[in-house]
Amino acid sequence: MRVIEFKLMIFHLKIGHVVRVEYYVNENKFKERLQLYFIKNQRSSLRIRIANLVLKLLTCALYIIRVITDTDPIYASCYGCTPGNKTEYKISANLTEEKFQENPIINWDAIVWVNRPLKLWVVQVILAMISLTEALLLAYLGYKGNIWQQLLSFHFILELVNTIPFTLTVFYPPIRNLFIPVFLNCWLAKHSLENMFNDLHRAMQKSQSALSQQLMILSATLLCLVFTSVCGIQHFQRAGHRHLNLFQATYYVVVTFSTVGYGDFVPDIWPSQLYMVIMICVALIVLPTQFEQLAFTWMERQKLGGSYSSHRAQSEKHVVVCSTTLHADTIMDFLNEFYAHPLLQDYYVVLLSPMELDTTMRMILQVPIWAQRVIYIQGSCLKGTDLVRARMSEAEACFILAARNYADKTAAVSI
């Protein structure tokens, strides 16, 4: 039997009351206790998200270190194995690019194997085991009757791809130098970042701006696409004629994605070319969706009119005008009468109304004399959150406008 204890914490503000309700459940089963710590409890879940984000970023940093230290891909081989005859690869490395393109030779060993120092391997194995344990635990705690939904999850499959090979290297040493696409952990870091911000705002009891969240997701997606393309093209070019370092690979990816295409860096083997084709297709699928969501959020925010910042409320003087309807003649009469007084020229007018701006009102508020003085916010004076957006507590005055077609002005205000 679950016993639920409610803990009320009431914060008194200048306008209204904000009540935060926290509940704690006394779970009897071990799985339920783990769910309470890893998922339900906001603060502990936030700490786990932050630790997971740091873990994924650390694995990406270790991959970069491995790339920097691995400077001779021609002699790449399995751990403890003697490299075979590499004469043809040495000869092809001395050819010009035109000669190499006539008969390209792919060093497949340079793609399959890498040079991974022992200390670096130990650290990567430890991090991989921690990540694998966490992924399996979260999959177990999140199981809700459909096991295939858990197993076929994109992030779960990505975890297995980046962790199980490292675990196998412990039991079979010859594959210690096996190439593992650890750079794909950047997508898991992006996923952890999104969940971390959601838990952060839940724990702090603050609403997150949808536009800022979409911008954060778009920026993280761009970084992940660039980082994945850079690491991938750098690795595949190990088997080609021209080996690229990380800076050259970054330069090539940025030039390619920006559609400039100088042509000074060109993939010279088909695996590299195929990889870039795949990444460009992924970018063409992912980025338009992100931009569409960002544009939709921006349009919705434009309809709401935004909010009046607390910094402006402290440094500027403003009044709040509440109106249930937005008639152009009523608003214009108020603005003309309000700004007719010379002492009110430096005041800002925050227009708070539940109605959307029509075409006439949009044109009026775009006039320079009003665009710099009038701030529109879609909301109701009966809601505390909308009053906070309008900074009612810092306002010098509050005006309530009733439509002229109402015979009873008191009834019009109460609507």
C-alpha positions in Angstrom: 0.0 0.0 0.0 1.4 3.4 -1.0 1.3 6.2 1.5 1.5 9.6 -0.1 2.6 12.5 1.9 2.0 16.0 0.5 4.4 18.8 1.4 3.1 22.3 0.6 5.5 25.1 0.3 3.8 28.5 -0.3 5.8 31.4 -1.6 4.2 34.8 -1.1 4.8 37.2 -4.0 3.6 40.7 -4.6 0.9 39.4 -6.8 -1.0 36.3 -5.8 0.5 33.1 -4.4 2.6 30.4 -6.0 2.1 27.0 -4.4 4.6 24.2 -5.0 3.4 20.7 -4.2 5.9 17.9 -3.7 4.9 14.4 -3.0 6.9 11.5 -1.7 5.9 7.9 -2.1 6.9 5.2 0.4 7.6 2.3 -2.0 7.9 -1.2 -0.8 9.5 -2.9 -3.8 13.2 -2.5 -4.8 12.3 -1.5 -8.3 9.9 1.2 -7.1 12.5 2.6 -4.9 14.9 2.8 -7.8 12.2 4.4 -10.0 11.7 7.0 -7.2 15.4 7.9 -7.2 16.2 7.7 -10.9 13.0 9.0 -12.5 10.3 10.4 -10.1 12.5 12.4 -7.7 13.3 15.6 -9.6 16.5 16.6 -7.9 18.1 13.2 -7.9 17.1 12.7 -11.5 18.6 16.1 -12.4 21.9 15.0 -10.8 21.9 11.8 -12.8 21.2 13.7 -16.0 24.2 16.0 -15.3 26.5 13.1 -14.6 25.4 11.4 -17.8 26.0 14.5 -19.8 29.5 14.9 -18.4 30.2 11.2 -19.0 29.2 11.4 -22.7 31.2 14.6 -23.2 34.2 12.9 -21.6 34.0 10.0 -24.0 33.9 12.4 -26.9 37.0 14.1 -25.5 38.8 10.8 -25.2 38.0 10.0 -28.8 39.6 13.3 -29.9 42.7 12.4 -27.8 42.9 9.0 -29.5 42.7 10.6 -32.9 45.4 13.1 -32.1 47.8 10.4 -30.8 47.1 8.0 -33.7 49.4 9.5 -36.4 50.3 6.4 -38.4 47.3 4.6 -39.8 49.2 2.7 -42.4 50.5 0.1 -39.8 47.1 -0.2 -38.0 46.4 -3.8 -36.9 44.8 -5.8 -34.1 46.3 -5.7 -30.6 49.5 -7.8 -30.4 49.4 -8.7 -34.1 52.2 -8.1 -36.6 51.2 -5.7 -39.4 51.3 -7.4 -42.8 53.0 -6.2 -46.0 52.2 -2.5 -46.4 54.4 -1.8 -49.4 51.6 -1.0 -51.8 50.1 1.5 -49.3 53.5 3.3 -48.9 53.9 3.5 -52.7 50.3 4.9 -53.1 51.0 7.5 -50.4 53.8 8.9 -52.6 51.6 9.2 -55.7 49.9 12.4 -56.8 46.2 12.7 -56.4 45.6 12.2 -60.1 47.7 9.0 -60.2 45.9 7.7 -57.1 42.5 8.3 -58.6 43.4 6.2 -61.6 43.8 3.1 -59.3 42.7 3.9 -55.8 43.9 1.5 -53.1 41.9 1.3 -49.8 43.7 0.3 -46.7 40.9 -1.5 -44.9 43.0 -2.2 -41.9 43.2 1.5 -41.2 39.4 1.6 -41.1 38.9 -1.5 -38.9 41.8 -1.0 -36.5 43.2 2.0 -34.7 46.2 2.6 -32.4 44.7 2.9 -28.8 47.1 3.3 -25.9 46.7 1.0 -23.0 45.9 3.8 -20.4 43.3 5.3 -22.8 41.8 1.9 -23.4 41.4 1.3 -19.6 39.6 4.6 -19.1 37.3 4.0 -22.1 36.4 0.5 -20.9 35.5 1.8 -17.4 33.3 4.6 -18.8 31.7 2.2 -21.2 30.8 -0.2 -18.4 29.3 2.6 -16.4 27.3 3.8 -19.4 26.1 0.2 -20.2 25.0 -0.4 -16.6 23.1 2.9 -16.5 21.4 2.2 -19.9 20.3 -1.3 -18.9 19.1 0.0 -15.5 17.0 2.8 -17.0 15.6 0.4 -19.6 14.6 -1.9 -16.8 13.0 0.9 -14.8 11.2 2.3 -17.8 9.8 -1.0 -18.9 6.0 -0.7 -19.3 5.0 -4.0 -21.0 6.4 -3.4 -24.5 10.0 -4.7 -24.5 10.5 -4.0 -28.2 9.9 -0.4 -27.7 12.7 -0.3 -25.2 15.1 -2.4 -27.2 14.5 -0.6 -30.5 14.9 2.8 -29.1 17.4 4.9 -31.0 19.3 6.1 -27.9 19.4 2.6 -26.4 20.8 1.1 -29.6 23.4 3.8 -29.7 24.4 3.0 -26.1 24.9 -0.6 -27.0 26.9 0.2 -30.1 29.3 2.3 -28.1 29.6 0.2 -25.0 29.3 -3.5 -25.8 32.5 -3.6 -28.1 34.6 -2.1 -25.2 33.2 -4.8 -22.9 34.2 -7.5 -25.3 37.7 -6.2 -25.6 38.2 -7.2 -21.9 37.6 -10.9 -22.7 39.3 -11.0 -26.1 42.4 -8.8 -26.1 43.2 -8.9 -29.9 40.2 -6.6 -30.5 41.4 -3.9 -28.2 42.4 -1.8 -31.2 39.0 -2.3 -32.8 37.6 1.0 -34.1 34.5 2.0 -32.1 32.4 5.1 -33.2 32.6 6.7 -29.8 32.0 10.1 -31.3 28.3 9.1 -31.7 28.0 9.7 -28.0 27.5 13.4 -28.9 23.9 12.5 -29.8 23.4 10.9 -26.4 24.9 14.0 -24.8 22.3 16.1 -26.7 19.6 13.8 -25.4 20.8 14.1 -21.9 21.0 17.9 -22.2 17.4 18.1 -23.3 16.3 15.9 -20.4 18.5 17.8 -18.0 16.9 21.2 -18.8 13.4 19.6 -18.4 14.4 18.3 -15.0 16.0 21.5 -14.1 12.9 23.6 -14.7 10.7 21.0 -13.0 12.9 21.1 -9.9 13.2 24.9 -9.8 9.5 25.3 -10.5 10.1 27.7 -13.4 8.6 27.7 -16.8 11.0 27.4 -19.7 10.8 29.5 -22.7 9.8 27.3 -25.6 11.7 29.5 -28.1 15.0 29.3 -26.1 14.5 25.5 -25.8 14.0 25.2 -29.6 17.1 27.3 -30.1 19.1 25.1 -27.8 17.9 22.0 -29.5 18.8 23.4 -33.0 22.3 24.5 -31.9 22.9 21.1 -30.3 21.7 19.4 -33.5 24.0 21.5 -35.6 27.0 20.7 -33.4 26.2 17.0 -33.4 25.9 16.9 -37.2 29.2 18.8 -37.6 31.1 16.7 -35.0 29.8 13.4 -36.4 30.7 14.4 -40.0 34.2 15.6 -38.9 35.1 12.5 -37.0 33.6 10.2 -39.6 35.4 11.7 -42.6 38.6 11.9 -40.7 38.5 8.2 -39.9 37.6 7.0 -43.4 40.2 9.1 -45.0 42.8 7.2 -42.9 42.4 4.5 -45.6 42.8 6.9 -48.5 45.6 8.9 -50.1 45.2 12.1 -48.2 45.0 11.8 -44.4 43.1 14.6 -42.7 43.6 15.9 -39.2 40.7 17.1 -37.2 41.1 20.8 -38.2 41.3 19.9 -41.9 38.2 17.6 -41.5 36.3 20.5 -39.7 37.3 22.9 -42.5 36.1 20.4 -45.2 32.7 19.7 -43.4 31.9 23.4 -42.8 32.8 24.2 -46.4 30.6 21.3 -47.7 27.6 22.0 -45.5 27.7 25.7 -46.3 27.6 24.7 -50.1 30.7 26.7 -50.8 32.8 23.8 -52.0 36.3 25.2 -52.7 37.5 21.8 -53.8 40.9 21.9 -52.1 39.9 18.9 -49.9 38.2 16.0 -51.7 37.4 12.5 -50.4 39.4 10.2 -52.6 38.0 6.8 -51.7 34.4 5.6 -52.0 33.8 4.9 -48.3 34.5 8.5 -47.5 32.3 9.7 -50.3 29.5 7.4 -49.3 29.7 8.6 -45.7 29.5 12.3 -46.7 26.5 11.5 -48.9 24.8 9.8 -46.0 25.5 12.8 -43.6 24.2 15.3 -46.1 21.0 13.3 -46.5 20.7 13.2 -42.7 21.2 16.9 -42.5 18.6 17.5 -45.2 16.1 15.4 -43.1 16.9 16.6 -39.6 17.6 20.3 -40.0 14.4 21.3 -41.9 12.3 19.7 -39.1 14.2 21.7 -36.5 13.9 24.9 -38.4 10.2 24.3 -38.9 9.6 23.8 -35.2 11.7 26.9 -34.4 9.7 29.0 -36.9 6.4 27.7 -35.6 7.4 28.5 -32.0 8.6 32.0 -33.1 5.2 32.7 -34.8 3.3 31.5 -31.7 5.5 33.7 -29.5 4.8 36.7 -31.8 1.1 36.1 -31.3 1.5 36.1 -27.6 3.5 39.3 -27.7 6.4 38.1 -25.4 6.8 39.7 -22.0 8.2 42.8 -20.3 11.6 42.0 -18.8 12.3 42.7 -15.1 15.4 44.6 -16.1 13.4 47.1 -18.1 10.8 47.3 -15.3 13.5 48.4 -12.9 15.2 50.9 -15.2 12.1 52.3 -17.0 8.6 53.5 -16.0 5.6 51.8 -17.5 1.9 51.4 -17.1 -0.3 48.4 -17.8 -3.5 48.7 -19.9 -5.9 45.8 -19.5 -8.6 45.4 -22.1 -10.9 42.5 -23.0 -11.2 43.8 -26.6 -8.8 45.5 -28.9 -10.6 48.2 -30.9 -8.3 50.4 -32.8 -10.2 53.6 -32.1 -10.4 52.9 -28.3 -6.7 52.1 -28.1 -5.7 55.1 -30.2 -7.8 57.5 -28.1 -6.2 56.3 -24.9 -2.7 56.6 -26.3 -3.3 60.1 -27.7 -4.7 61.2 -24.4 -2.1 59.5 -22.3 0.9 60.9 -24.2 -0.6 64.3 -24.5 0.8 65.1 -21.0 4.4 66.2 -21.3 5.5 64.4 -18.1 4.4 61.0 -19.6 6.5 61.1 -22.7 9.1 58.7 -21.2 6.6 56.1 -20.0 6.0 52.8 -21.7 2.5 51.3 -22.2 2.1 47.5 -21.7 -1.0 46.4 -23.5 -2.4 43.3 -21.8 -5.4 41.6 -23.6 -6.6 38.1 -24.3 -7.5 39.0 -27.8 -5.0 38.6 -30.7 -4.0 41.6 -32.7 -5.9 42.2 -35.9 -4.5 43.7 -39.0 -5.4 47.2 -38.1 -3.8 47.0 -34.6 -0.7 45.4 -36.1 -0.3 48.3 -38.5 -0.8 50.8 -35.7 1.8 49.2 -33.4 4.3 49.2 -36.3 4.2 52.9 -36.6 7.5 54.2 -35.2 6.0 56.5 -32.6 4.0 53.6 -31.1 6.4 50.7 -31.8 9.0 52.3 -29.4 6.4 53.0 -26.7 3.7 50.3 -26.7 4.4 46.6 -25.8 1.7 44.1 -26.6 1.2 41.0 -24.4 -1.5 38.5 -25.0 -2.9 37.4 -21.6 -5.6 38.1 -19.0 -5.5 40.3 -16.0 -7.2 37.5 -14.1 -4.2 35.2 -14.4 -1.2 35.7 -12.1 1.3 34.5 -14.6 0.2 37.0 -17.2 0.4 39.8 -14.6 4.0 38.7 -13.8 4.8 38.9 -17.5 3.4 42.4 -17.6 5.4 43.3 -14.4 2.2 44.6 -12.8 3.9 44.9 -9.4 6.5 47.4 -10.8 4.0 49.4 -12.9 3.2 53.0 -12.1 -0.5 52.6 -12.8 -3.0 50.2 -14.2 -5.8 51.2 -16.6 -8.8 49.1 -17.5 -10.4 49.9 -20.9 -14.0 48.9 -21.7 -15.4 48.7 -25.2 -17.6 51.6 -26.2 -20.4 49.4 -27.4 -21.1 48.3 -23.8 -23.9 50.2 -22.1 -22.9 49.0 -18.7 -19.2 49.7 -18.3 -19.0 47.8 -15.0 -20.3 44.7 -16.6 -17.9 45.1 -19.5 -14.9 45.2 -17.1 -16.0 42.1 -15.3 -16.1 40.0 -18.5 
